[in-house]
């Protein structure tokens, strides 16, 4: 079993407060398992709970807040209870006018009810929470991090500070083989819990196929009302073949023969449904920063491998460094706020893969060099001449050392360091 301890402890703190707990999910991250954990946890603490699958059409009491409250009165007589009832609404975006539904119940009965609502990756959820200002606390439940993946494979759970470099080196030397094998599997088949638990390669591919199909058919066709699913699929394929590259909307518009407005809509959908992410270029001039092209990354490499049918073991891939750079981005967004991750590219095309904003005018520099021989990038020095630099990190294939205040970190242990 894979446990999501970091989410459990964070969410528990809010179970006793006057807030609607909103859990947003990428698809197939074991949301129901996590919700059921909290239901059981509350029951063990002698709390009354009520679990509702909102996509079940038989639940006619979800037609309006009035019907729902009347149903609760019949089931619990809750107005005469001295303590709250904990209501779990799974896939709450299926409720008509769900944001208004939640608002009405919370405003009238927050002293009697605690709402814990969840939904699988949908823009509709994001819209809903905007209408519930100050009433909600929101958690995004991600796919498995490499830390969780490695813990499941080896039962080893560890965190190290990058400044304690000797301990980091020792851990790498001791665990090198296990780390590298797990890392390659993680890159190839991605980060969905069910896929991780499945041993057969063919079964892994089948599960990934079903996840992608469900995303297209339910989130996109049903909620986003995208009529031309074929073009949307083509767009996903084009983006998947261009991860880590600049996102040139004008060029993509010509390739796919669709309008820029439609493409921007598609990008928003893919980002808010946790499939792709954009990062902005680094500029001190905010107007330039907002006008330049972003880079695109995918939030689970198994999706890319499926749509491009590229499930060859990653060590056979010529372009494995692209997957590694994408992996590094996904680990970074788990360590720091997404809005503080940039890339750097000058007019002369001098580049740094990632710039991490630590505090005003101070940054970490991070370059991915997944190869046997690595040299210190000249652009580090050029950047440092203009701006304050905190740490300089090079992500390598198997070099683990510290040289001239530059950290060389193998990709397979990047996950365990605290920046």
C-alpha positions as CSV (number, residue, x, y, z in Angstrom):
1,X,0.0,0.0,0.0
2,X,1.2,3.6,-0.7
3,X,0.3,6.1,2.0
4,X,0.0,9.8,1.4
5,X,1.3,10.9,4.8
6,X,2.2,14.5,3.9
7,X,-1.3,15.2,2.8
8,X,-3.0,13.4,5.7
9,X,-1.1,15.5,8.3
10,X,-1.8,18.8,6.5
11,X,-5.5,18.2,6.1
12,X,-6.0,16.9,9.6
13,X,-5.2,20.3,11.0
14,X,-8.3,21.8,9.3
15,X,-10.8,19.2,10.2
16,X,-11.9,21.1,13.3
17,X,-12.2,24.6,11.8
18,X,-15.0,26.6,10.1
19,X,-13.8,26.0,6.6
20,X,-14.9,24.1,3.5
21,X,-11.9,21.7,2.8
22,X,-11.5,21.5,-0.9
23,X,-9.3,18.8,-2.4
24,X,-8.3,19.2,-6.0
25,X,-6.8,16.1,-7.7
26,X,-5.1,15.0,-10.8
27,X,-7.0,11.9,-12.0
28,X,-6.3,8.5,-10.4
29,X,-4.3,9.7,-7.4
30,X,-6.4,7.6,-5.0
31,X,-8.7,10.4,-3.9
32,X,-11.4,8.0,-2.7
33,X,-8.9,6.0,-0.7
34,X,-7.7,9.2,1.0
35,X,-11.2,10.5,1.7
36,X,-12.2,7.1,3.1
37,X,-9.2,7.3,5.4
38,X,-10.5,10.6,6.8
39,X,-14.0,9.1,7.2
40,X,-12.6,6.2,9.2
41,X,-10.3,8.5,11.2
42,X,-13.3,10.7,12.2
43,X,-15.5,7.6,13.0
44,X,-12.7,6.3,15.3
45,X,-12.9,9.7,17.1
46,X,-16.7,9.3,17.6
47,X,-17.6,11.8,14.9
48,X,-20.6,11.4,12.7
49,X,-19.9,11.3,9.0
50,X,-21.8,11.1,5.7
51,X,-20.1,10.1,2.5
52,X,-21.7,11.0,-0.9
53,X,-20.6,10.1,-4.4
54,X,-21.9,13.1,-6.3
55,X,-21.6,11.4,-9.7
56,X,-24.3,8.9,-8.6
57,X,-27.5,10.0,-10.3
58,X,-29.6,8.2,-7.7
59,X,-28.7,10.8,-5.1
60,X,-31.7,13.0,-5.8
61,X,-31.2,14.9,-2.6
62,X,-28.3,16.7,-4.3
63,X,-30.7,18.6,-6.6
64,X,-30.7,21.6,-4.3
65,X,-29.3,22.8,-0.9
66,X,-32.9,22.6,0.5
67,X,-33.3,18.9,-0.5
68,X,-29.9,18.1,0.9
69,X,-30.6,19.7,4.3
70,X,-34.0,18.0,4.5
71,X,-32.3,14.7,3.9
72,X,-29.8,15.3,6.6
73,X,-32.5,16.2,9.0
74,X,-34.2,12.9,8.3
75,X,-31.0,10.9,8.5
76,X,-29.3,12.5,11.5
77,X,-31.6,15.0,13.1
78,X,-28.6,17.2,13.0
79,X,-30.1,20.4,14.3
80,X,-30.5,18.8,17.7
81,X,-26.9,17.5,17.8
82,X,-24.3,19.1,19.9
83,X,-21.4,18.5,17.5
84,X,-20.7,18.7,13.8
85,X,-21.4,16.2,11.2
86,X,-18.6,15.7,8.7
87,X,-20.0,15.6,5.1
88,X,-17.8,14.2,2.3
89,X,-18.8,15.2,-1.2
90,X,-16.7,13.3,-3.7
91,X,-16.7,14.6,-7.3
92,X,-18.7,17.7,-6.2
93,X,-18.4,19.3,-9.6
94,X,-21.3,17.1,-10.7
95,X,-23.7,19.0,-8.5
96,X,-25.6,21.6,-10.4
97,X,-24.4,25.1,-9.5
98,X,-22.1,23.5,-7.0
99,X,-20.4,26.7,-5.9
100,X,-23.8,28.1,-4.9
101,X,-24.8,24.8,-3.3
102,X,-21.8,24.8,-1.1
103,X,-22.0,28.5,-0.2
104,X,-25.7,28.3,0.9
105,X,-25.0,25.3,3.1
106,X,-21.9,26.7,4.6
107,X,-23.3,30.1,5.4
108,X,-26.4,28.7,7.1
109,X,-25.0,25.6,8.8
110,X,-21.3,26.0,9.4
111,X,-21.8,25.5,13.1
112,X,-23.5,22.2,12.4
113,X,-21.7,20.8,9.4
114,X,-18.1,20.5,8.1
115,X,-17.9,20.1,4.3
116,X,-15.0,18.1,2.8
117,X,-15.3,18.2,-1.0
118,X,-13.2,16.8,-3.8
119,X,-13.1,16.7,-7.5
120,X,-10.9,15.2,-10.2
121,X,-8.9,17.8,-12.1
122,X,-11.5,20.1,-13.6
123,X,-11.5,23.8,-14.4
124,X,-15.0,23.9,-13.0
125,X,-13.6,23.2,-9.5
126,X,-11.2,26.2,-9.8
127,X,-14.2,28.4,-10.8
128,X,-16.2,27.2,-7.9
129,X,-13.6,28.0,-5.3
130,X,-13.4,31.6,-6.6
131,X,-17.0,32.1,-5.5
132,X,-16.2,30.8,-2.0
133,X,-13.7,33.5,-0.9
134,X,-12.6,33.1,2.7
135,X,-14.8,30.1,3.1
136,X,-12.4,27.4,1.8
137,X,-9.0,25.9,2.4
138,X,-7.7,24.2,-0.7
139,X,-5.3,21.3,-1.1
140,X,-3.9,20.0,-4.4
141,X,-3.2,16.2,-4.3
142,X,-0.5,15.5,-6.7
143,X,0.6,12.2,-8.3
144,X,3.4,10.3,-6.5
145,X,6.6,12.1,-6.0
146,X,9.8,10.2,-6.4
147,X,10.2,10.3,-2.6
148,X,6.9,8.4,-2.2
149,X,7.8,6.1,-5.1
150,X,11.2,5.2,-3.6
151,X,9.7,4.8,-0.2
152,X,7.3,2.3,-1.6
153,X,10.0,0.4,-3.4
154,X,12.6,0.3,-0.6
155,X,10.8,1.4,2.6
156,X,13.4,4.1,2.9
157,X,12.2,7.6,3.8
158,X,14.8,10.3,4.1
159,X,15.4,14.0,3.8
160,X,18.8,15.8,3.7
161,X,19.8,19.4,3.5
162,X,22.0,20.2,0.5
163,X,24.5,21.9,2.9
164,X,25.1,18.6,4.6
165,X,26.8,17.4,1.5
166,X,29.0,14.6,3.0
167,X,25.8,12.8,4.3
168,X,24.3,13.2,0.9
169,X,27.3,11.6,-0.8
170,X,27.3,8.7,1.6
171,X,23.6,8.0,1.0
172,X,24.2,8.1,-2.8
173,X,27.1,5.7,-2.7
174,X,25.3,3.2,-0.4
175,X,21.9,3.3,-2.3
176,X,23.2,4.1,-5.9
177,X,22.0,0.9,-7.6
178,X,18.5,1.0,-6.0
179,X,18.2,4.7,-6.8
180,X,19.1,4.4,-10.4
181,X,16.8,1.4,-11.1
182,X,13.9,3.1,-9.4
183,X,14.6,6.4,-11.2
184,X,14.5,4.8,-14.7
185,X,11.2,3.0,-13.9
186,X,9.8,6.2,-12.5
187,X,10.6,8.1,-15.7
188,X,9.2,5.4,-18.0
189,X,5.9,4.6,-16.4
190,X,5.1,7.7,-14.5
191,X,3.7,8.5,-11.1
192,X,0.1,7.2,-10.8
193,X,-0.3,5.0,-7.7
194,X,-2.1,2.2,-9.5
195,X,0.5,2.1,-12.2
196,X,3.3,1.9,-9.6
197,X,1.6,-1.0,-7.9
198,X,1.2,-3.0,-11.1
199,X,4.1,-5.3,-12.0
200,X,3.4,-6.2,-15.7
201,X,4.5,-3.7,-18.3
202,X,1.5,-4.5,-20.5
203,X,-0.9,-3.9,-17.6
204,X,0.9,-0.6,-16.7
205,X,0.4,0.6,-20.3
206,X,-3.3,-0.4,-20.2
207,X,-3.9,1.5,-17.0
208,X,-2.2,4.6,-18.4
209,X,-4.4,4.3,-21.5
210,X,-7.5,4.2,-19.4
211,X,-6.4,7.2,-17.3
212,X,-5.8,9.3,-20.5
213,X,-9.1,8.2,-22.1
214,X,-11.1,9.0,-19.0
215,X,-9.5,12.4,-18.8
216,X,-10.4,13.2,-22.4
217,X,-13.9,11.7,-22.2
218,X,-15.0,13.1,-18.8
219,X,-13.0,16.2,-18.0
220,X,-12.6,17.5,-21.5
221,X,-15.7,16.3,-23.5
222,X,-18.1,16.6,-20.6
223,X,-17.1,19.5,-18.5
224,X,-15.1,21.6,-20.9
225,X,-17.5,21.0,-23.8
226,X,-14.7,20.6,-26.3
227,X,-16.4,19.4,-29.5
228,X,-13.4,18.8,-31.6
229,X,-11.7,16.2,-29.5
230,X,-9.5,15.1,-32.4
231,X,-7.8,18.4,-32.6
232,X,-7.4,18.6,-28.8
233,X,-5.7,15.2,-28.9
234,X,-3.4,16.4,-31.7
235,X,-2.5,19.4,-29.5
236,X,-1.6,17.1,-26.6
237,X,0.6,15.1,-28.9
238,X,2.4,18.2,-30.3
239,X,3.0,19.5,-26.7
240,X,4.2,16.1,-25.6
241,X,6.8,16.1,-28.3
242,X,8.0,19.5,-27.3
243,X,8.3,19.4,-23.5
244,X,10.9,21.8,-22.1
245,X,10.8,23.9,-25.3
246,X,9.4,27.4,-25.8
247,X,5.7,27.5,-26.3
248,X,5.2,29.3,-29.6
249,X,1.4,29.8,-29.9
250,X,1.6,31.4,-33.4
251,X,3.6,28.5,-34.7
252,X,1.3,25.9,-33.2
253,X,-1.7,27.7,-34.6
254,X,-0.3,27.3,-38.1
255,X,0.6,23.7,-37.5
256,X,-2.8,22.7,-36.2
257,X,-4.8,25.1,-38.3
258,X,-6.8,26.5,-35.4
259,X,-7.1,30.0,-33.9
260,X,-4.7,31.4,-31.3
261,X,-7.8,32.1,-29.1
262,X,-8.7,28.4,-29.2
263,X,-5.1,27.3,-28.5
264,X,-4.9,29.6,-25.5
265,X,-8.2,28.1,-24.2
266,X,-6.7,24.6,-24.7
267,X,-3.5,25.6,-22.8
268,X,-5.5,26.9,-19.9
269,X,-7.6,23.7,-19.8
270,X,-4.4,21.5,-19.8
271,X,-2.8,23.5,-17.1
272,X,-5.8,23.7,-14.8
273,X,-6.4,20.0,-15.2
274,X,-2.9,19.3,-14.1
275,X,-1.6,17.8,-17.3
276,X,0.9,20.5,-18.5
277,X,2.6,23.4,-16.8
278,X,4.1,26.6,-18.1
279,X,7.0,28.4,-16.6
280,X,7.9,32.0,-17.4
281,X,11.2,33.4,-18.6
282,X,13.3,35.4,-16.0
283,X,13.4,39.2,-16.5
284,X,13.7,42.0,-14.0
285,X,11.3,44.0,-16.3
286,X,7.9,42.6,-15.4
287,X,6.4,43.7,-18.8
288,X,9.0,41.7,-20.6
289,X,8.5,38.8,-18.3
290,X,4.8,38.6,-19.1
291,X,5.2,39.1,-22.8
292,X,7.9,36.5,-23.6
293,X,7.2,32.9,-24.6
294,X,7.0,30.4,-21.7
295,X,8.3,26.9,-21.6
296,X,6.1,23.9,-21.4
297,X,6.4,20.8,-19.1
298,X,4.2,17.8,-18.6
299,X,3.2,16.8,-15.1
300,X,3.4,13.1,-15.6
301,X,5.8,11.5,-18.2
302,X,3.6,8.5,-18.6
303,X,1.1,10.7,-20.4
304,X,3.8,11.8,-22.9
305,X,5.0,8.2,-23.3
306,X,1.4,7.0,-24.0
307,X,0.4,9.6,-26.5
308,X,3.7,9.3,-28.4
309,X,3.8,5.5,-27.8
310,X,7.3,5.9,-26.5
311,X,7.5,3.3,-23.7
312,X,11.0,2.1,-24.6
313,X,13.1,1.9,-21.5
314,X,14.5,5.3,-20.9
315,X,18.1,4.3,-21.0
316,X,17.7,3.5,-24.7
317,X,16.4,7.0,-25.4
318,X,18.7,9.4,-27.1
319,X,16.7,12.3,-25.7
320,X,16.5,11.0,-22.1
321,X,17.9,14.3,-20.8
322,X,14.6,16.0,-21.9
323,X,12.7,13.6,-19.6
324,X,15.2,14.2,-16.8
325,X,14.7,18.0,-17.2
326,X,11.0,17.5,-17.0
327,X,11.4,15.3,-13.9
328,X,13.5,18.0,-12.3
329,X,10.8,20.6,-12.9
330,X,8.2,18.4,-11.3
331,X,10.3,17.9,-8.3
332,X,11.0,21.6,-8.0
333,X,7.3,22.5,-8.0
334,X,6.9,20.2,-5.0
335,X,9.7,22.0,-3.2
336,X,8.9,25.7,-3.9
337,X,6.0,27.7,-5.2
338,X,5.4,27.3,-8.9
339,X,5.4,31.0,-9.4
340,X,9.0,31.3,-8.2
341,X,10.4,28.9,-10.9
342,X,11.7,30.6,-14.1
343,X,14.1,29.8,-16.9
344,X,16.7,32.1,-18.3
345,X,17.5,32.8,-21.9
346,X,19.4,35.8,-23.4
347,X,19.2,37.3,-26.9
348,X,22.4,35.4,-27.7
349,X,20.6,32.2,-26.6
350,X,22.7,31.7,-23.5
351,X,20.5,29.6,-21.2
352,X,20.0,28.4,-17.6
353,X,17.4,25.7,-17.2
354,X,15.9,26.9,-13.9
355,X,16.1,30.1,-11.9
356,X,14.6,29.8,-8.4
357,X,13.5,32.9,-6.6
358,X,14.7,32.6,-3.0
359,X,14.1,36.2,-1.9
360,X,14.1,39.6,-3.6
361,X,17.2,39.8,-5.9
362,X,18.6,36.5,-4.7
363,X,18.3,33.3,-6.8
364,X,19.3,29.6,-7.0
365,X,20.7,28.6,-10.4
366,X,20.0,25.0,-11.6
367,X,21.2,23.4,-14.8
368,X,20.4,19.9,-16.0
369,X,23.4,18.0,-17.5
370,X,22.4,14.4,-17.6
371,X,25.7,13.0,-19.0
372,X,29.0,11.4,-17.9
373,X,31.2,14.5,-18.3
374,X,30.0,17.8,-17.0
375,X,31.6,21.3,-17.2
376,X,30.5,24.3,-15.2
377,X,28.2,26.4,-17.4
378,X,29.7,29.8,-18.3
379,X,26.2,31.4,-18.0
380,X,26.4,30.9,-14.2
381,X,29.1,33.4,-14.0
382,X,27.4,35.9,-16.3
383,X,24.2,35.7,-14.3
384,X,26.1,36.1,-11.1
385,X,27.6,39.3,-12.4
386,X,24.2,40.9,-12.7
387,X,22.1,39.3,-9.8
388,X,22.5,37.9,-6.4
389,X,23.0,34.1,-6.4
390,X,22.3,31.9,-3.4
391,X,23.2,28.4,-4.7
392,X,24.4,26.9,-7.9
393,X,23.3,23.4,-8.7
394,X,24.1,21.1,-11.7
395,X,21.9,18.0,-12.0
396,X,24.0,15.1,-13.3
397,X,23.8,11.5,-14.3
398,X,26.1,10.1,-11.6
399,X,28.5,12.8,-10.5
400,X,28.1,13.7,-6.8
401,X,30.5,16.4,-5.6
402,X,30.9,20.0,-4.5
403,X,33.4,22.1,-6.4
404,X,33.9,25.9,-6.1
405,X,30.6,26.3,-4.3
406,X,28.8,24.5,-7.0
407,X,26.8,21.4,-6.1
408,X,26.8,18.5,-8.6
409,X,23.7,16.3,-7.7
410,X,22.7,13.1,-9.5
411,X,19.2,13.3,-10.8
412,X,18.1,10.2,-8.8
413,X,18.8,11.9,-5.5
414,X,17.6,15.4,-6.2
415,X,14.3,14.5,-4.6
416,X,15.7,14.1,-1.1
417,X,17.4,17.4,-0.8
418,X,15.9,20.4,1.0
419,X,16.9,23.6,-0.8
